[in-house]
Amino acid sequence: MGSRAVGAVELASRVADGVPATAPTSLPVFPSDVLALAKIHVPLLQIPDRAVSARWQARLSLENAGLAGDHQRLVAAMKVVESPPAAFDEPAKVAERQVAYLLEAEFPAALHEYATSCAWALATMSAPAF
Protein backbone atom coordinates (compact mmCIF):
# COMPACT_ATOMS: atom_id res chain seq x y z
CA MET A 1 0.00 0.00 0.00
CA GLY A 2 2.60 2.56 1.05
CA SER A 3 5.13 2.05 -1.75
CA ARG A 4 2.59 2.30 -4.57
CA ALA A 5 0.95 5.38 -3.11
CA VAL A 6 4.27 7.11 -2.53
CA GLY A 7 5.40 6.09 -6.03
CA ALA A 8 2.31 7.71 -7.58
CA VAL A 9 2.89 10.92 -5.65
CA GLU A 10 6.61 10.91 -6.44
CA LEU A 11 6.14 10.33 -10.15
CA ALA A 12 3.37 12.94 -10.51
CA SER A 13 5.48 15.45 -8.55
CA ARG A 14 8.45 14.86 -10.84
CA VAL A 15 6.36 15.52 -13.94
CA ALA A 16 4.82 18.61 -12.33
CA ASP A 17 8.39 19.86 -11.72
CA GLY A 18 9.22 19.41 -15.42
CA VAL A 19 11.32 16.28 -14.93
CA PRO A 20 10.71 13.39 -17.36
CA ALA A 21 8.54 10.56 -16.06
CA THR A 22 10.61 7.60 -14.96
CA ALA A 23 9.86 4.69 -12.70
CA PRO A 24 10.33 5.65 -9.04
CA THR A 25 13.65 4.44 -7.69
CA SER A 26 13.01 4.97 -4.01
CA LEU A 27 13.25 2.15 -1.52
CA PRO A 28 10.05 0.41 -0.42
CA VAL A 29 7.92 2.66 1.75
CA PHE A 30 5.77 1.22 4.50
CA PRO A 31 2.59 2.83 5.82
CA SER A 32 4.49 3.66 9.01
CA ASP A 33 6.96 5.67 6.90
CA VAL A 34 4.08 7.64 5.41
CA LEU A 35 2.69 8.35 8.88
CA ALA A 36 6.07 9.36 10.28
CA LEU A 37 7.26 11.43 7.32
CA ALA A 38 4.11 12.52 5.50
CA LYS A 39 5.56 15.83 4.30
CA ILE A 40 8.28 13.90 2.48
CA HIS A 41 6.32 10.91 1.21
CA VAL A 42 2.90 12.41 0.43
CA PRO A 43 3.22 16.17 -0.04
CA LEU A 44 0.41 18.19 -1.55
CA LEU A 45 0.59 17.97 -5.33
CA GLN A 46 -0.71 20.83 -7.43
CA ILE A 47 -0.56 20.70 -11.22
CA PRO A 48 1.19 23.79 -12.60
CA ASP A 49 -0.23 25.55 -15.67
CA ARG A 50 2.89 24.79 -17.70
CA ALA A 51 2.47 21.04 -17.14
CA VAL A 52 -0.80 20.63 -19.05
CA SER A 53 -1.86 21.17 -22.63
CA ALA A 54 -4.30 23.91 -23.58
CA ARG A 55 -7.23 21.48 -23.64
CA TRP A 56 -6.78 20.81 -19.88
CA GLN A 57 -6.31 24.44 -18.81
CA ALA A 58 -10.04 24.98 -18.21
CA ARG A 59 -10.14 22.01 -15.80
CA LEU A 60 -6.91 22.79 -14.00
CA SER A 61 -8.45 24.59 -11.01
CA LEU A 62 -10.98 21.77 -10.59
CA GLU A 63 -8.26 19.11 -10.71
CA ASN A 64 -6.08 21.01 -8.23
CA ALA A 65 -9.04 21.47 -5.88
CA GLY A 66 -9.65 17.71 -6.03
CA LEU A 67 -6.01 16.99 -5.23
CA ALA A 68 -6.11 19.45 -2.33
CA GLY A 69 -9.30 17.90 -0.95
CA ASP A 70 -7.93 14.37 -1.18
CA HIS A 71 -4.70 15.49 0.48
CA GLN A 72 -6.63 17.22 3.25
CA ARG A 73 -8.64 14.03 3.90
CA LEU A 74 -5.39 12.03 4.04
CA VAL A 75 -3.86 14.44 6.55
CA ALA A 76 -7.03 14.33 8.66
CA ALA A 77 -7.06 10.51 8.59
CA MET A 78 -3.43 10.40 9.65
CA LYS A 79 -4.07 12.76 12.58
CA VAL A 80 -6.62 10.42 14.19
CA VAL A 81 -4.34 7.38 14.12
CA GLU A 82 -3.66 6.48 17.74
CA SER A 83 -1.71 3.28 17.27
CA PRO A 84 2.03 3.11 16.77
CA PRO A 85 2.72 3.67 13.07
CA ALA A 86 4.31 0.21 12.70
CA ALA A 87 0.90 -1.37 13.37
CA PHE A 88 -0.05 -0.43 9.80
CA ASP A 89 2.84 -2.38 8.30
CA GLU A 90 1.37 -5.81 9.08
CA PRO A 91 -2.16 -6.13 7.67
CA ALA A 92 -2.60 -9.54 9.32
CA LYS A 93 -2.51 -7.86 12.73
CA VAL A 94 -5.34 -5.43 11.97
CA ALA A 95 -7.96 -7.54 13.71
CA GLU A 96 -5.94 -7.49 16.91
CA ARG A 97 -6.32 -3.73 17.32
CA GLN A 98 -9.08 -2.24 19.45
CA VAL A 99 -9.84 0.44 16.89
CA ALA A 100 -9.25 -1.66 13.80
CA TYR A 101 -11.75 0.33 11.77
CA LEU A 102 -9.26 3.22 11.66
CA LEU A 103 -6.66 0.97 10.14
CA GLU A 104 -9.02 -0.84 7.82
CA ALA A 105 -10.86 2.16 6.45
CA GLU A 106 -9.72 5.67 7.29
CA PHE A 107 -5.99 5.93 6.69
CA PRO A 108 -5.57 3.28 3.94
CA ALA A 109 -8.64 4.53 2.05
CA ALA A 110 -7.45 8.13 2.19
CA LEU A 111 -3.94 7.14 1.11
CA HIS A 112 -5.33 5.11 -1.79
CA GLU A 113 -7.64 7.95 -2.87
CA TYR A 114 -4.82 10.50 -2.83
CA ALA A 115 -2.55 8.15 -4.80
CA THR A 116 -5.32 7.63 -7.34
CA SER A 117 -5.72 11.39 -7.71
CA CYS A 118 -1.98 11.77 -8.21
CA ALA A 119 -2.03 9.05 -10.88
CA TRP A 120 -4.88 10.92 -12.62
CA ALA A 121 -2.86 14.15 -12.37
CA LEU A 122 0.04 12.35 -14.01
CA ALA A 123 -2.21 11.23 -16.84
CA THR A 124 -3.50 14.78 -17.21
CA MET A 125 0.04 16.18 -17.40
CA SER A 126 1.04 13.50 -19.91
CA ALA A 127 -1.97 13.91 -22.23
CA PRO A 128 -1.08 14.86 -25.78
CA ALA A 129 -2.14 18.29 -26.93
CA PHE A 130 -4.58 17.60 -29.78
PyMOL commands that set and color helices and strands:
alter all, ss='L'
color gray80, all
select helices_A, chain A and resi 2-16+31-36+38-41+49-51+54-57+60-79+85-89+91-96+100-126
alter helices_A, ss='H'
color red, helices_A
deselect
rebuild
show_as cartoon
